[in-house]
């Protein structure tokens, strides 16, 4: 029996209406972390810093654009063609994205040790395959990005401008 793929808009609608995805999105009203998401973020930032989970789970540390204080964000990375990338599951308005842009990409990744790095934003035209890989590797992001991880790369091209992708390059 040949499995038929539903039309793209139907696949997106089915994924967006899943109760688990609705609960995850509810933690980020207005695409910003709500109180429960912030509590989870503090816990996961500490756990990821210890380096006990797979390599793709890290804590990003970057200076805040307003306070100048170092802020921490637990993130999952995608590995694409031998390089590591950070992706914003919440889009362009995400706090860590604004902080990285304000810091000219200077940041730290913690995972058992500290990696001083530069985060270079990937041009929109090159993001689609990285976004697809990201959804395969970071399950928690699936509720926030409106394309199914099994969808063709062409569908990811339609949303690429909305989801920043940063190449991680060690500076030390």
Secondary structure, 3 states (H helix, E strand, C coil): CCCCCCCHHHHHHHHHCCHHHHHHHHCCHHHCCCHHHHHHHHHHHHHHHHCCCCCCEEEEEEECCCCCCEEEEEEEEEEECCEEEEECCCCCCCHHHHHHHHCCCEEEEECCCEEEEEEEECCHHHCHHHHHHHHHHCHHHCCCCCCCCCCCHHHHHHHHHHCCEEEEEECC
